[in-house]
Amino acid sequence: MRVRVLGCSGAIAQGCRTTSFLLDHDVLIDAGTGVGDLTLDEMARVDHVLLTHSHLDHIAALPLMLDSVAALRLASGVAPLQVHALPGTIAALKVHIFNNLIWPDFSAIPSVDTPLMRFVSIAVGDVLHVGGKAVEVLPAVHTVPAVGYAVASASGHWVFSGDTERNPAFWARVNQLQIAQLVIETAFSNREQALAQRSLHLAPGTLAQELAQIDPQHKYPIYITHTKPAETGLIMEEIRRFDEAPGAAGATRHDIRWLTAGQTFDL
């Protein structure tokens, strides 16, 4: 399985795209502004979008992508694009985006029977089979209904935390899996710890507490995503400092790296 990082920033700036990952050629995990770097043909080949939650930085390109590829998908007669999400996320998209005020309701265009898009409800613990891939829905703790995902590959699971704060249930499940790569958010620096806690995001201090829950027998690369562009340097320096000098007795260093748009991984 190939994972292509389209966007992994917590906001926009030159060279910064918000969250979206392309798995092989046909599955998107989230649909942030990074989707805009795909060609029309690449967008038209996407058959499944798996959303973590309804916040704009994770769904902004979905309505625009549908509009861009509508003619191509209709002409080819392919099945509707399937958008997999929690019921609360689907409800938010229907009310606030695909409402014929902000954007056309592509779940009823050209008709309810033959739409360009269909919503597929998911729940934590589900294992989805999309594009020949098995994807487990993981818990997340955020200000709106939210999930993460674990995608099985030949070398282990590619795991994405989604947007989350402290999340014991996530680690309980992750420690049961063979992990090839973990992508985890750290949106704010420690100086913004109060804001991170209020918005249910991680900062380096809470990230350290979360990573301490990894089974010490498990070693895998950990990629940091969703950093705010103005704070990325500080966030990564604070992460480096805590990981070079683990506080707990017997604690070990992790293999922590910064994720960047344009990276690809073959798993």
C-alpha positions as CSV (number, residue, x, y, z in Angstrom):
1,M,0.0,0.0,0.0
2,R,1.2,3.5,-0.9
3,V,0.4,6.4,1.4
4,R,0.8,9.8,-0.2
5,V,0.7,12.8,2.1
6,L,-1.3,15.5,0.4
7,G,-1.6,17.8,3.4
8,C,-0.6,17.6,7.1
9,S,-0.7,21.1,8.4
10,G,-3.0,22.5,11.1
11,A,-3.7,25.6,8.9
12,I,-2.8,27.1,5.6
13,A,0.2,29.2,4.5
14,Q,2.5,29.0,1.5
15,G,3.5,25.4,1.2
16,C,1.1,24.3,3.9
17,R,-1.9,22.1,3.1
18,T,-4.4,20.8,5.6
19,T,-5.0,17.2,6.3
20,S,-5.5,14.6,3.6
21,F,-3.8,11.3,2.8
22,L,-4.2,9.3,-0.5
23,L,-4.0,5.5,0.0
24,D,-3.0,3.9,-3.3
25,H,-5.1,5.7,-5.9
26,D,-8.7,5.4,-4.7
27,V,-9.0,6.1,-1.0
28,L,-8.7,9.4,0.8
29,I,-8.3,9.8,4.5
30,D,-9.8,13.2,5.1
31,A,-10.2,15.8,2.4
32,G,-8.4,19.0,3.5
33,T,-6.8,21.5,1.2
34,G,-4.1,19.1,0.2
35,V,-6.6,17.4,-2.2
36,G,-6.2,20.4,-4.5
37,D,-2.7,19.2,-5.5
38,L,-4.2,16.2,-7.2
39,T,-4.8,16.3,-11.0
40,L,-8.3,16.0,-12.3
41,D,-7.7,12.4,-13.3
42,E,-6.3,11.6,-9.9
43,M,-9.3,13.1,-8.2
44,A,-11.7,11.2,-10.5
45,R,-10.1,7.9,-9.5
46,V,-10.9,8.4,-5.8
47,D,-13.9,6.1,-4.9
48,H,-13.9,6.4,-1.1
49,V,-13.3,9.3,1.3
50,L,-12.9,8.4,5.0
51,L,-13.5,11.4,7.2
52,T,-12.2,11.7,10.8
53,H,-14.5,14.5,11.7
54,S,-16.4,17.5,10.4
55,H,-13.9,20.4,11.0
56,L,-13.2,22.6,8.0
57,D,-9.5,21.8,7.7
58,H,-10.4,18.1,7.2
59,I,-13.3,18.5,4.8
60,A,-12.7,21.7,2.9
61,A,-11.8,20.1,-0.4
62,L,-14.6,17.5,-0.5
63,P,-17.3,19.8,-2.0
64,L,-14.8,21.3,-4.4
65,M,-13.4,18.0,-5.5
66,L,-17.0,16.7,-6.2
67,D,-17.7,19.7,-8.4
68,S,-14.4,19.3,-10.2
69,V,-14.9,15.6,-11.2
70,A,-18.7,15.6,-11.6
71,A,-18.6,15.6,-15.4
72,L,-15.9,12.9,-15.5
73,R,-17.6,10.6,-13.1
74,L,-21.0,11.0,-14.7
75,A,-19.5,10.4,-18.2
76,S,-17.7,7.2,-17.0
77,G,-20.8,5.8,-15.3
78,V,-18.8,4.9,-12.1
79,A,-20.5,4.3,-8.8
80,P,-21.1,7.3,-6.5
81,L,-18.2,8.5,-4.4
82,Q,-18.7,6.9,-1.0
83,V,-18.1,9.2,2.0
84,H,-17.6,7.2,5.2
85,A,-18.1,9.1,8.4
86,L,-19.6,9.0,11.9
87,P,-23.4,9.8,11.9
88,G,-22.6,13.1,13.6
89,T,-20.1,14.1,10.9
90,I,-22.6,13.2,8.2
91,A,-25.3,15.3,9.9
92,A,-23.0,18.3,10.1
93,L,-22.1,18.0,6.4
94,K,-25.7,17.8,5.4
95,V,-26.8,20.7,7.5
96,H,-23.8,23.1,7.0
97,I,-22.1,22.2,3.6
98,F,-24.3,20.2,1.2
99,N,-27.4,22.2,1.9
100,N,-27.9,24.0,-1.4
101,L,-26.9,27.2,0.3
102,I,-23.2,26.8,0.9
103,W,-22.8,24.1,-1.7
104,P,-25.1,21.8,-3.9
105,D,-26.3,18.6,-2.3
106,F,-24.3,16.1,-4.4
107,S,-26.1,13.3,-2.6
108,A,-29.1,14.2,-4.7
109,I,-27.4,15.2,-8.0
110,P,-28.2,14.3,-10.7
111,S,-30.9,12.4,-8.8
112,V,-31.5,10.8,-5.4
113,D,-31.3,7.4,-7.1
114,T,-28.1,8.0,-9.0
115,P,-26.1,10.6,-7.0
116,L,-22.5,11.7,-7.3
117,M,-22.0,11.0,-3.6
118,R,-23.4,8.6,-1.0
119,F,-22.8,8.9,2.7
120,V,-21.9,5.7,4.6
121,S,-22.3,5.7,8.3
122,I,-19.5,4.1,10.4
123,A,-18.9,3.5,14.1
124,V,-15.8,3.0,16.3
125,G,-14.7,-0.6,16.1
126,D,-15.9,-1.1,12.6
127,V,-13.6,-2.7,10.0
128,L,-14.2,-1.2,6.6
129,H,-13.3,-2.9,3.4
130,V,-12.6,-0.2,0.8
131,G,-10.5,-0.3,-2.3
132,G,-9.1,-3.7,-1.3
133,K,-8.0,-2.4,2.1
134,A,-9.1,-3.3,5.6
135,V,-9.5,-0.1,7.7
136,E,-10.4,-0.2,11.4
137,V,-12.2,2.8,12.9
138,L,-10.4,3.9,16.1
139,P,-11.6,6.2,18.9
140,A,-10.7,9.9,19.1
141,V,-11.4,12.5,21.7
142,H,-12.3,15.9,20.2
143,T,-14.8,18.7,20.3
144,V,-17.0,17.1,17.7
145,P,-17.6,13.4,17.0
146,A,-14.3,12.1,15.7
147,V,-12.3,9.0,14.9
148,G,-8.9,7.8,13.8
149,Y,-8.1,4.9,11.5
150,A,-5.8,1.9,11.3
151,V,-5.2,0.6,7.8
152,A,-3.7,-2.9,7.3
153,S,-0.7,-3.3,5.0
154,A,1.8,-5.9,4.2
155,S,4.3,-4.5,6.7
156,G,1.8,-3.7,9.5
157,H,-0.9,-1.1,10.2
158,W,-0.7,2.5,9.2
159,V,-2.3,4.3,12.0
160,F,-3.7,7.9,12.0
161,S,-4.9,9.4,15.3
162,G,-7.1,12.1,13.8
163,D,-7.6,15.2,15.9
164,T,-7.6,14.1,19.5
165,E,-6.5,14.9,23.1
166,R,-5.7,12.3,25.7
167,N,-7.2,9.0,24.5
168,P,-6.6,5.8,26.6
169,A,-9.0,3.7,24.4
170,F,-6.9,4.5,21.3
171,W,-3.7,3.2,22.9
172,A,-5.4,0.1,24.3
173,R,-6.3,-0.9,20.8
174,V,-3.0,0.3,19.1
175,N,-1.0,-1.8,21.5
176,Q,-2.8,-4.9,20.2
177,L,-1.8,-4.2,16.6
178,Q,1.4,-4.6,14.6
179,I,2.2,-1.0,13.7
180,A,4.2,0.0,10.6
181,Q,3.8,3.7,11.1
182,L,1.9,6.1,13.5
183,V,0.8,9.5,12.4
184,I,-0.3,11.6,15.4
185,E,-1.4,15.2,15.8
186,T,0.4,17.8,17.9
187,A,-1.4,21.1,17.0
188,F,0.0,23.5,19.6
189,S,3.2,24.3,21.5
190,N,3.4,24.0,25.2
191,R,2.9,27.7,25.6
192,E,-0.5,27.2,24.1
193,Q,-1.3,24.2,26.4
194,A,-4.5,25.8,27.8
195,L,-5.8,26.3,24.3
196,A,-4.8,22.8,23.2
197,Q,-6.7,21.4,26.2
198,R,-9.8,23.5,25.6
199,S,-9.9,22.6,21.9
200,L,-9.0,18.9,22.6
201,H,-5.7,18.8,20.7
202,L,-2.3,17.7,21.8
203,A,0.7,19.8,22.8
204,P,4.2,18.3,23.3
205,G,3.6,17.9,27.1
206,T,0.5,15.8,26.6
207,L,2.0,14.1,23.6
208,A,4.7,12.8,25.9
209,Q,2.1,11.4,28.3
210,E,0.3,9.7,25.4
211,L,3.4,8.1,23.9
212,A,4.3,6.8,27.3
213,Q,1.3,4.5,26.9
214,I,3.0,2.6,24.0
215,D,3.9,-0.9,24.9
216,P,7.7,-0.6,25.4
217,Q,8.2,-3.8,23.3
218,H,6.8,-2.0,20.3
219,K,9.0,0.2,18.2
220,Y,7.9,2.1,15.1
221,P,8.3,5.5,13.5
222,I,6.0,8.2,14.8
223,Y,5.2,11.1,12.5
224,I,3.9,14.4,13.9
225,T,1.1,16.1,11.9
226,H,-1.3,19.0,12.2
227,T,1.2,21.5,13.6
228,K,0.2,25.1,13.3
229,P,2.5,26.7,10.7
230,A,3.6,29.6,13.0
231,E,4.5,27.2,15.7
232,T,5.9,24.2,13.9
233,G,9.6,24.9,14.7
234,L,8.8,25.4,18.4
235,I,6.6,22.3,18.6
236,M,9.2,20.1,17.1
237,E,11.9,21.5,19.4
238,E,9.8,20.9,22.4
239,I,9.1,17.3,21.2
240,R,12.9,16.8,20.7
241,R,13.6,18.0,24.2
242,F,11.2,15.7,26.0
243,D,12.2,12.7,23.8
244,E,15.9,13.2,24.4
245,A,15.4,13.3,28.1
246,P,12.5,11.0,29.0
247,G,11.3,11.8,32.5
248,A,10.1,8.5,33.7
249,A,12.5,5.8,35.0
250,G,13.1,3.2,32.4
251,A,11.5,5.4,29.7
252,T,13.1,5.1,26.2
253,R,13.3,7.4,23.3
254,H,11.0,7.1,20.3
255,D,11.6,7.4,16.6
256,I,9.8,10.8,16.2
257,R,9.8,12.6,12.8
258,W,8.0,15.6,11.3
259,L,5.5,14.8,8.6
260,T,5.6,16.9,5.4
261,A,3.3,17.3,2.4
262,G,4.5,15.4,-0.6
263,Q,6.0,12.5,1.3
264,T,5.1,9.0,0.1
265,F,5.4,5.7,2.1
266,D,5.3,2.2,0.7
267,L,4.0,-0.1,3.4
